[in-house]
Amino acid sequence: MTKVLYTLLGISTLIAISMISYPIDGYKRTGIKRLYQIKKMQDDSIPYNRIPFGAYKKLDEIKLQLLSRPEDSVNDLLVEDKDFAQKITRLLPSGAYSASVLDMTNPDALKYAGYRENVGYQPGSVGKIAVLNAVFTQMAKVCPNSWEDRVMYLKDIKVSSRYWGTGDHHTVPIYDIEKDNLTKRQVRSTDVFSLYEWLDHMVSVSNNGAASVMYREAMLMAAFGPEYVFLTEEQGENYFKETPRDSLTNLANMVVNQPLRELGITEDEWRLGGMFTRPAGKYVGRKGGSIGTPKGLMKFLIKLEQGKVVDQNSSLEMKRLLYLTDRRIRYAKSSRLDSAAVYFKSGSYYKCDREKNPNCKSYAGNVFNYMNSVIIVEHPNNTKYIVCLMSNVLNKNSAGAHMYLASKIDDVIMNSNKEEITLDENYKDVDDQGGDGDGGQN
């Protein structure tokens, strides 16, 4: 009757050639099936216009940008450049917007601008980055002595959704390699994916069910340590049935938030209050509420670029997972970024009072209407920067405004670096590939 859910599908040794794989060329390394289809189309010269040129970077072309400054504290790096800050703040509407912007084109001469950067917002799906961090934090404890083992388990361990992953209307891409067939549908309780695929569903298409599944797995990793890799579905479910609800809630809160505190991000700068789907509340409650500030999110991304989130390998792998190889939306949709590599997470959370306005629309809430964008941009000319933008504009879908600001901020940074930028060798002699939400909390 007991199904072995955490199945190791051929414990194989990772060889050096696997390190030249994903994002798009990463199927063999990660087992993320949607990458197989895109890579096959690319190899067969089949037009694929869903993603722009900047989404075609290979694994070995993705780098951490602040490795030259590993010992600098975040506070030392986030020193405002008055001229740069003045140019950035001119672009931002007053009141309902907050932003944190770091130009890291020259790592030895960073330019920082903050505008109401300590104001807290409901982060929506940007909070899924905290789940991503939690998984890699716990994987380091499951396999403390081997990065290769961590990658192997992320690829080979497959877990089912069950009730944890249900209740979200967002679809996930499901690709059948043998039939060469791609379908998009909501997550079902019977769905089984590898840890890597669940993480990809959580980040690339912002699926809330996938986020709850991986939140669950991070809790089980914390509870069972190295024994996690031998866990069965029955053992995992019994753990949640037999452990007091308050203990589970405390564990859930610790798993996602303690790693942020260890990075120097305070509770008021960024915290996650609970799971992303209601069925997950069967055993795990919410605690403390969710909040995010542009500066708190900026701190995380700086630590990531320094290789300080868990360790350098984990930081790089998280950045790869944030590398957008799906269609671009909101801030990332700006045509100014088509040739750039973007590492992106967007989130929204809105509420409508239908008595005030029966026609209140999605992403245009009249009670609150949060829209958030965090992005690392890397242009072919070596201009590189981070933007954390958060807004709460009532009665209006702010996607277009975020896209407009993306173009304007890019223009300011490009112009300020005209004399310093040089062509990225990775982009020389590469042909242009052509180019091209979510709802509630995403």
KAPE-V547201 format. One record per residue. N is the residue number from 0. PSI is psi in degrees with one decimal (none if undefined). Layout:
n=N psi=PSI
n=N psi=PSI
This chain:
n=0 psi=-24.5
n=1 psi=124.6
n=2 psi=132.4
n=3 psi=105.4
n=4 psi=-39.8
n=5 psi=70.8
n=6 psi=133.4
n=7 psi=112.9
n=8 psi=82.3
n=9 psi=91.8
n=10 psi=92.2
n=11 psi=154.3
n=12 psi=131.0
n=13 psi=131.7
n=14 psi=164.1
n=15 psi=-34.3
n=16 psi=-23.3
n=17 psi=-17.8
n=18 psi=-1.9
n=19 psi=23.0
n=20 psi=-103.4
n=21 psi=163.0
n=22 psi=-78.6
n=23 psi=-33.9
n=24 psi=30.4
n=25 psi=12.4
n=26 psi=-46.5
n=27 psi=-33.1
n=28 psi=-38.3
n=29 psi=-25.6
n=30 psi=11.1
n=31 psi=106.5
n=32 psi=-31.1
n=33 psi=-26.6
n=34 psi=-32.6
n=35 psi=-44.8
n=36 psi=-45.1
n=37 psi=-43.0
n=38 psi=-39.7
n=39 psi=-42.8
n=40 psi=-39.4
n=41 psi=-45.1
n=42 psi=-34.4
n=43 psi=7.5
n=44 psi=35.3
n=45 psi=125.4
n=46 psi=134.0
n=47 psi=98.9
n=48 psi=10.6
n=49 psi=-27.7
n=50 psi=148.2
n=51 psi=178.4
n=52 psi=-39.5
n=53 psi=-9.4
n=54 psi=5.5
n=55 psi=18.2
n=56 psi=150.2
n=57 psi=168.4
n=58 psi=-48.2
n=59 psi=-3.1
n=60 psi=-8.1
n=61 psi=122.0
n=62 psi=157.9
n=63 psi=134.5
n=64 psi=-10.8
n=65 psi=28.3
n=66 psi=-20.9
n=67 psi=-8.1
n=68 psi=53.4
n=69 psi=-24.0
n=70 psi=-7.2
n=71 psi=136.4
n=72 psi=158.0
n=73 psi=-40.2
n=74 psi=-32.8
n=75 psi=-29.2
n=76 psi=-30.1
n=77 psi=61.3
n=78 psi=122.5
n=79 psi=132.6
n=80 psi=111.5
n=81 psi=-44.3
n=82 psi=-44.4
n=83 psi=-44.4
n=84 psi=-38.5
n=85 psi=-40.1
n=86 psi=-38.8
n=87 psi=-46.1
n=88 psi=-24.6
n=89 psi=-27.1
n=90 psi=-22.4
n=91 psi=128.3
n=92 psi=144.3
n=93 psi=154.8
n=94 psi=-64.7
n=95 psi=4.5
n=96 psi=149.1
n=97 psi=148.1
n=98 psi=154.9
n=99 psi=124.0
n=100 psi=130.8
n=101 psi=116.3
n=102 psi=114.3
n=103 psi=27.6
n=104 psi=-45.0
n=105 psi=102.1
n=106 psi=-22.8
n=107 psi=-5.1
n=108 psi=67.7
n=109 psi=149.1
n=110 psi=125.0
n=111 psi=141.2
n=112 psi=134.4
n=113 psi=139.9
n=114 psi=109.0
n=115 psi=39.6
n=116 psi=-9.8
n=117 psi=6.0
n=118 psi=133.3
n=119 psi=141.2
n=120 psi=158.1
n=121 psi=118.2
n=122 psi=-14.8
n=123 psi=-135.9
n=124 psi=-10.4
n=125 psi=-27.2
n=126 psi=-16.2
n=127 psi=-21.1
n=128 psi=-32.7
n=129 psi=-35.6
n=130 psi=-42.1
n=131 psi=-46.4
n=132 psi=-40.9
n=133 psi=-42.3
n=134 psi=-46.0
n=135 psi=-32.1
n=136 psi=-45.6
n=137 psi=-34.4
n=138 psi=-32.7
n=139 psi=-26.2
n=140 psi=-30.5
n=141 psi=-42.0
n=142 psi=75.2
n=143 psi=-20.0
n=144 psi=1.6
n=145 psi=111.2
n=146 psi=-38.1
n=147 psi=-37.8
n=148 psi=-37.1
n=149 psi=-44.9
n=150 psi=-41.8
n=151 psi=-45.3
n=152 psi=-38.5
n=153 psi=-33.7
n=154 psi=-41.3
n=155 psi=-23.9
n=156 psi=124.9
n=157 psi=134.6
n=158 psi=150.6
n=159 psi=157.9
n=160 psi=-55.2
n=161 psi=-155.8
n=162 psi=-20.7
n=163 psi=-39.0
n=164 psi=3.5
n=165 psi=164.4
n=166 psi=4.4
n=167 psi=132.8
n=168 psi=-12.3
n=169 psi=140.9
n=170 psi=164.0
n=171 psi=150.0
n=172 psi=128.2
n=173 psi=112.9
n=174 psi=125.7
n=175 psi=108.5
n=176 psi=-43.6
n=177 psi=-40.2
n=178 psi=-5.1
n=179 psi=52.9
n=180 psi=125.2
n=181 psi=126.3
n=182 psi=153.6
n=183 psi=123.5
n=184 psi=171.5
n=185 psi=155.0
n=186 psi=135.7
n=187 psi=158.9
n=188 psi=-23.5
n=189 psi=-5.2
n=190 psi=138.6
n=191 psi=124.9
n=192 psi=161.3
n=193 psi=163.5
n=194 psi=-41.8
n=195 psi=-43.0
n=196 psi=-39.9
n=197 psi=-42.2
n=198 psi=-40.4
n=199 psi=-42.1
n=200 psi=-36.8
n=201 psi=-39.6
n=202 psi=-51.1
n=203 psi=-37.6
n=204 psi=7.6
n=205 psi=42.2
n=206 psi=124.8
n=207 psi=-37.5
n=208 psi=-42.6
n=209 psi=-36.9
n=210 psi=-41.0
n=211 psi=-37.5
n=212 psi=-45.7
n=213 psi=-27.6
n=214 psi=-44.9
n=215 psi=-45.2
n=216 psi=-37.4
n=217 psi=-38.8
n=218 psi=-42.3
n=219 psi=-36.8
n=220 psi=-42.7
n=221 psi=-37.1
n=222 psi=-37.0
n=223 psi=-11.7
n=224 psi=-140.3
n=225 psi=-22.8
n=226 psi=-9.1
n=227 psi=-38.6
n=228 psi=-13.3
n=229 psi=5.5
n=230 psi=141.2
n=231 psi=163.6
n=232 psi=-42.9
n=233 psi=-42.8
n=234 psi=-40.6
n=235 psi=-44.4
n=236 psi=-37.5
n=237 psi=-34.4
n=238 psi=-43.3
n=239 psi=-32.5
n=240 psi=-36.9
n=241 psi=-15.5
n=242 psi=133.4
n=243 psi=143.7
n=244 psi=-41.4
n=245 psi=-33.2
n=246 psi=-40.9
n=247 psi=-40.6
n=248 psi=-42.6
n=249 psi=-40.6
n=250 psi=-44.9
n=251 psi=-44.0
n=252 psi=-40.7
n=253 psi=-42.6
n=254 psi=-41.3
n=255 psi=-27.5
n=256 psi=-33.7
n=257 psi=-41.4
n=258 psi=-31.4
n=259 psi=-40.4
n=260 psi=-36.8
n=261 psi=-18.7
n=262 psi=-0.8
n=263 psi=14.6
n=264 psi=120.9
n=265 psi=166.5
n=266 psi=-33.7
n=267 psi=-12.8
n=268 psi=-32.3
n=269 psi=122.5
n=270 psi=155.4
n=271 psi=129.9
n=272 psi=-15.9
n=273 psi=-170.0
n=274 psi=169.1
n=275 psi=-5.6
n=276 psi=146.6
n=277 psi=-40.5
n=278 psi=-26.9
n=279 psi=-18.8
n=280 psi=1.3
n=281 psi=-39.3
n=282 psi=-22.5
n=283 psi=121.7
n=284 psi=178.0
n=285 psi=155.3
n=286 psi=125.1
n=287 psi=-12.9
n=288 psi=164.4
n=289 psi=140.8
n=290 psi=150.7
n=291 psi=146.3
n=292 psi=152.1
n=293 psi=-38.1
n=294 psi=-37.8
n=295 psi=-42.5
n=296 psi=-37.2
n=297 psi=-40.7
n=298 psi=-43.0
n=299 psi=-46.2
n=300 psi=-31.9
n=301 psi=-46.1
n=302 psi=-37.4
n=303 psi=-47.5
n=304 psi=-23.6
n=305 psi=-8.6
n=306 psi=25.6
n=307 psi=1.2
n=308 psi=104.4
n=309 psi=-71.8
n=310 psi=178.4
n=311 psi=-41.4
n=312 psi=-43.4
n=313 psi=-40.6
n=314 psi=-45.5
n=315 psi=-39.7
n=316 psi=-37.3
n=317 psi=-38.5
n=318 psi=-38.9
n=319 psi=-40.6
n=320 psi=-26.8
n=321 psi=-10.6
n=322 psi=122.3
n=323 psi=110.3
n=324 psi=25.1
n=325 psi=-178.1
n=326 psi=149.0
n=327 psi=140.1
n=328 psi=164.3
n=329 psi=-126.2
n=330 psi=-43.5
n=331 psi=-11.2
n=332 psi=-9.7
n=333 psi=130.5
n=334 psi=-19.7
n=335 psi=-19.6
n=336 psi=5.7
n=337 psi=-38.2
n=338 psi=-4.0
n=339 psi=148.7
n=340 psi=132.2
n=341 psi=138.4
n=342 psi=111.4
n=343 psi=142.7
n=344 psi=130.9
n=345 psi=153.6
n=346 psi=146.2
n=347 psi=156.5
n=348 psi=119.7
n=349 psi=162.2
n=350 psi=134.7
n=351 psi=134.6
n=352 psi=102.1
n=353 psi=-18.5
n=354 psi=-37.6
n=355 psi=-39.6
n=356 psi=98.8
n=357 psi=-20.0
n=358 psi=15.4
n=359 psi=127.1
n=360 psi=163.5
n=361 psi=139.6
n=362 psi=18.6
n=363 psi=45.1
n=364 psi=146.9
n=365 psi=-4.3
n=366 psi=-53.9
n=367 psi=157.9
n=368 psi=70.1
n=369 psi=134.9
n=370 psi=128.8
n=371 psi=142.2
n=372 psi=127.7
n=373 psi=133.2
n=374 psi=140.0
n=375 psi=127.3
n=376 psi=131.6
n=377 psi=106.1
n=378 psi=157.5
n=379 psi=-25.5
n=380 psi=12.9
n=381 psi=7.3
n=382 psi=126.6
n=383 psi=134.7
n=384 psi=165.5
n=385 psi=136.9
n=386 psi=131.4
n=387 psi=110.4
n=388 psi=129.0
n=389 psi=140.7
n=390 psi=160.3
n=391 psi=72.8
n=392 psi=115.2
n=393 psi=148.5
n=394 psi=18.9
n=395 psi=133.1
n=396 psi=116.8
n=397 psi=8.1
n=398 psi=-44.5
n=399 psi=-38.4
n=400 psi=-39.7
n=401 psi=-41.7
n=402 psi=-40.9
n=403 psi=-45.6
n=404 psi=-34.9
n=405 psi=-44.1
n=406 psi=-41.9
n=407 psi=-42.6
n=408 psi=-40.9
n=409 psi=-40.2
n=410 psi=-43.5
n=411 psi=-45.8
n=412 psi=-41.6
n=413 psi=-46.5
n=414 psi=-34.4
n=415 psi=-13.6
n=416 psi=15.2
n=417 psi=-37.3
n=418 psi=-9.3
n=419 psi=-20.4
n=420 psi=146.5
n=421 psi=158.4
n=422 psi=132.5
n=423 psi=123.5
n=424 psi=-29.6
n=425 psi=-18.8
n=426 psi=-3.3
n=427 psi=139.8
n=428 psi=28.8
n=429 psi=129.1
n=430 psi=142.6
n=431 psi=133.0
n=432 psi=-4.3
n=433 psi=170.9
n=434 psi=167.5
n=435 psi=none
n=436 psi=-138.4
n=437 psi=170.6
n=438 psi=156.0
n=439 psi=-116.6
n=440 psi=121.9
n=441 psi=none
